[in-house]
Amino acid sequence: MTATTHPEFNGQTEGLDVAKAFAEAIHGKTVVVTGVNRGGIGFSTSEAIASQSPAQLIIAGRNLSKIQECIDALKAQFPEVHYRPLQINLSSQQSVRTAASDLLSWPDLKAVDILVNSAGIMLLPERTISEDGIEMHFATNHIGHFLFTCLVMPKLIKATEGSPKGATRIINVSSASPMVASMRWSDLNFEKKTRDLPETEKPSYQMHTQWGTEDIENKSYIPLEAYNQSKVANVLFGIAANKRLYEKYGILSLALHPGVIHTELGRNASPETLAVVKEMIGQGVFSYKTLGAGASTSLVAALDPKLGVGKTGAGGENYGAYLVDCQISDKAHPLAVSSVEAEKLWELSEQLVKERFAW
């Protein structure tokens, strides 16, 4: 398996240090980061990128005032960078299409070198369906990013002209979910009881029991499992994208687990779930990273030139599909890194956005 340039980078490595190590991959480039707010890793990722003089840094999020707050904070540190706001609600396909159209219309934006799909929602207590008829975690965390990425593809393809193979990248910020979960193909919107699912689609009872879920067999909607499915989709999307883009254009897509960071991501969680999380931290099941360390694996995935060497099948079925703690991981569930599952997801995603993509 291809190694990274810096095997010494780990879960405590700060994003700013990663950016400094790969300054050449940032300088003069145009980067888009979704899901940027002051208390999240989208901001710390943007901060690290801004530190190394990109040509343009496009800050995307739902709330324009929060985006401007982020831009103001970044400008105070790195005033020479050209920042640009982009409003996007990833749960709405119409909003995604408007945002992509806005980006494509900017006459001075010739290309996008790196797209970091960092936005996400987690642990909605009640099953919620988007305006497009899709379970909200899946609609926001996967379908919104899938559609946005595909629509702005002309700018990514443009960036490959004269660039080394693998330098232009699509980075999908996933989670630890691909280590323990897979897709729920027969029940995307969580309408069936767990006991009625095929065996291959049933969730990990042990994990959900640990998280405080009771009577799993008779539950249809489990907040953590809805989140898990969307995060598995982040990995599979990248695998299917590589098949279409890497050999033809040199665009590389990678997914990653950023670690556990104390951000607003868990703001929708129930008090009971938050109590369980607190208990697990006390037991040492996991520990929080700093915001800066939470950005570091995204930055390694986006910038390390060694990850762009070779073919997307080298060293295994899905080379470089999933990184953890700044290094390539082999801990993902087989179905979360399967090319067959990835193709199935691509076809489903095109159906859900009612558009086929070919470049």
Secondary structure as GFF3:
##gff-version 3
##sequence-region A 1 359
A	DSSP	alpha_helix	15	21	.	.	.	ID=ss1
A	DSSP	three_ten_helix	23	25	.	.	.	ID=ss2
A	DSSP	beta_strand	30	34	.	.	.	ID=ss3
A	DSSP	alpha_helix	41	50	.	.	.	ID=ss4
A	DSSP	beta_strand	56	61	.	.	.	ID=ss5
A	DSSP	alpha_helix	64	77	.	.	.	ID=ss6
A	DSSP	beta_strand	82	87	.	.	.	ID=ss7
A	DSSP	alpha_helix	93	105	.	.	.	ID=ss8
A	DSSP	beta_strand	114	117	.	.	.	ID=ss9
A	DSSP	alpha_helix	136	137	.	.	.	ID=ss10
A	DSSP	pi_helix	138	143	.	.	.	ID=ss11
A	DSSP	alpha_helix	144	151	.	.	.	ID=ss12
A	DSSP	alpha_helix	153	159	.	.	.	ID=ss13
A	DSSP	beta_strand	169	173	.	.	.	ID=ss14
A	DSSP	three_ten_helix	177	179	.	.	.	ID=ss15
A	DSSP	three_ten_helix	185	187	.	.	.	ID=ss16
A	DSSP	three_ten_helix	194	196	.	.	.	ID=ss17
A	DSSP	three_ten_helix	199	201	.	.	.	ID=ss18
A	DSSP	alpha_helix	205	210	.	.	.	ID=ss19
A	DSSP	three_ten_helix	216	218	.	.	.	ID=ss20
A	DSSP	alpha_helix	223	249	.	.	.	ID=ss21
A	DSSP	beta_strand	252	257	.	.	.	ID=ss22
A	DSSP	three_ten_helix	264	268	.	.	.	ID=ss23
A	DSSP	alpha_helix	271	282	.	.	.	ID=ss24
A	DSSP	alpha_helix	291	303	.	.	.	ID=ss25
A	DSSP	three_ten_helix	305	308	.	.	.	ID=ss26
A	DSSP	beta_strand	322	324	.	.	.	ID=ss27
A	DSSP	beta_strand	327	328	.	.	.	ID=ss28
A	DSSP	three_ten_helix	334	337	.	.	.	ID=ss29
A	DSSP	alpha_helix	339	353	.	.	.	ID=ss30
###
